[in-house]
Amino acid sequence: MCIICLDIEKNKITSTDAQWALIEMANELDEKHYEEVLQKIEILQAKDDFKRLLKIDQTVEMCTSCHCDPCDCNWGIDE
């Protein structure tokens, strides 16, 4: 197992950094392991994309009456 694989297994590297590391080490790896590392990087990329999507997609539940979050429908009743 190469250093890229170890870092991927330990979640110590991003998919982008893994791609750069693979480019640097491409000549040192045999073809079979190169393909395995590529597959691991693709999986890591999908996980990174999913995490990024979760951060972006913060759904806001708006009130259907006043269209505010938090709801302002009862604002001023007690005043």
JOWO-V788968 format. One record per residue. N is the residue number from 0. RES is the residue in one letter. D_LAST is the distance of its C-alpha to the last C-alpha in whole Angstrom. Layout:
BEGIN
n:N res:RES d_last:D_LAST
n:N res:RES d_last:D_LAST
END
This chain:
BEGIN
n:0 res:M d_last:69
n:1 res:C d_last:68
n:2 res:I d_last:65
n:3 res:I d_last:63
n:4 res:C d_last:63
n:5 res:L d_last:63
n:6 res:D d_last:60
n:7 res:I d_last:58
n:8 res:E d_last:59
n:9 res:K d_last:57
n:10 res:N d_last:54
n:11 res:K d_last:55
n:12 res:I d_last:55
n:13 res:T d_last:54
n:14 res:S d_last:55
n:15 res:T d_last:56
n:16 res:D d_last:57
n:17 res:A d_last:59
n:18 res:Q d_last:61
n:19 res:W d_last:62
n:20 res:A d_last:64
n:21 res:L d_last:65
n:22 res:I d_last:67
n:23 res:E d_last:68
n:24 res:M d_last:70
n:25 res:A d_last:71
n:26 res:N d_last:74
n:27 res:E d_last:74
n:28 res:L d_last:73
n:29 res:D d_last:75
n:30 res:E d_last:74
n:31 res:K d_last:73
n:32 res:H d_last:71
n:33 res:Y d_last:70
n:34 res:E d_last:68
n:35 res:E d_last:67
n:36 res:V d_last:65
n:37 res:L d_last:64
n:38 res:Q d_last:63
n:39 res:K d_last:61
n:40 res:I d_last:59
n:41 res:E d_last:58
n:42 res:I d_last:56
n:43 res:L d_last:55
n:44 res:Q d_last:54
n:45 res:A d_last:52
n:46 res:K d_last:50
n:47 res:D d_last:49
n:48 res:D d_last:48
n:49 res:F d_last:46
n:50 res:K d_last:44
n:51 res:R d_last:43
n:52 res:L d_last:42
n:53 res:L d_last:40
n:54 res:K d_last:38
n:55 res:I d_last:38
n:56 res:D d_last:36
n:57 res:Q d_last:33
n:58 res:T d_last:31
n:59 res:V d_last:28
n:60 res:E d_last:26
n:61 res:M d_last:24
n:62 res:C d_last:21
n:63 res:T d_last:23
n:64 res:S d_last:21
n:65 res:C d_last:19
n:66 res:H d_last:22
n:67 res:C d_last:20
n:68 res:D d_last:21
n:69 res:P d_last:18
n:70 res:C d_last:17
n:71 res:D d_last:14
n:72 res:C d_last:14
n:73 res:N d_last:10
n:74 res:W d_last:8
n:75 res:G d_last:5
n:76 res:I d_last:6
n:77 res:D d_last:4
n:78 res:E d_last:0
END
